Amino acid sequence: MMQRAKLCEEQGVPILLGVTIDSVLMAFSLCRTLSEFTKDLYQVPGEVEAAMMACCDDLVANGIEVCKRSGRKMAFIVLERGSGFYYRLDVFERFEWPFLQRYVDALIYEGILPWFHFDTDWGINLPYLKQLPRGKCVCDLDGTTDIFRAKEILDGHMCISGDVPAALLSLGKPEEVEAYCRRLIDEVGAGGGFMLTSGCECPIDVRPENLRAMVETGRNYRGKASRTSVPEGPVAEQPKALRAVLPAGKIAGALGDLKYDDIHGLVEEAIHSGMAPLSILEQCRLGMEDVGGRYSSGEYFLAELILSAEIFKEVVAMIEPLLSAP
């Protein structure tokens, strides 16, 4: 990385970034895979938390050391899989948020700017950022989180970066890119604390005229004299979770409740009692419908969908020999 940075600087391209660090949850999820890590959170949450606590300080210490060697005081923190797109807030509060706070405390103490790169939708998580030190971090959004809502929540507390979408840069017209950039500058940039950037990375198939429109708008457009008014409303209000009615049957109920440890015993009991394999599958189907209903109501998130699918696959593997038996 330092060699590449040197080549850029020799070409007159300034490099501000000192290091890239995965959040602890992101690092674990990438190493274990999303589905396996999600199963771990349900099956052995205490062990996962202990492991994360054991490695958190080492991860951030390595990042600090790289920043010191490069002389660049900015840490790009990669975030994605702890968001409300994947997990409920209680999971975020236990397995993501406390470790991010430790990252921030350590980095700021060393004079390093934490730059949070938020992939996926972090809308319900944004209010937590108000607990971090004022004016010390950057909230970098990729086009999935509502950047205008982020302005409402973080206005005056944290710098916001983003979020010209990749699709707009690749497929849009220059006048559409300019119009969106102007809106960002007018609304998100009102009062300062905004950096106009692409949403996540600039796509490899970006149209040159669109990239030029974004850059030139950022250089030359200074925004309206007054900020466009934004209707007041509750901050990051969560949808009310409507409890789905549990379907009949122990297997269906256990699958709907994601009781991973109970499913195998219930399926084995059903097999030994002579329940037809197709009846077991029907129970699983009802359980999956229950999971889908809870997801639609806001009670379950993507993580629960992933876990239910893993449970279903394991049940199918248990009864598959019975389905093919003469």
Buried (B, 14 or more C-beta within 10 A) or exposed (E): EEEEBEEEEEEEEEBEBBBBBBBBBBBBBBEBEBBEBBBBBBEEEEEBBEBBEEEBBEBBEEBBEBBBEBEBBBBBBBBBBBBBBBBBBEBBEBBBBBBBEBBBEBBBEBEBBBBBBBBBBBBBBBEBBEEBEEEBBBBBBBBBBBBBBBBBBBBEBBBBBBBBBBEBBBBBEBEBBBBBBBBBBBBBBBEEBBBBBBBBEBBEEBBEEBBBBBEBBBEEBEBEEEBEEEEEEEEBEEEEEEEBEBBEBBBBBBBBBBBBEBBBEBBEEBBEEEBEBEBBBBBBBBBBBBBBBBBEBBBBBBBBBBBBEBBBEEBBEBBEEEEEEE
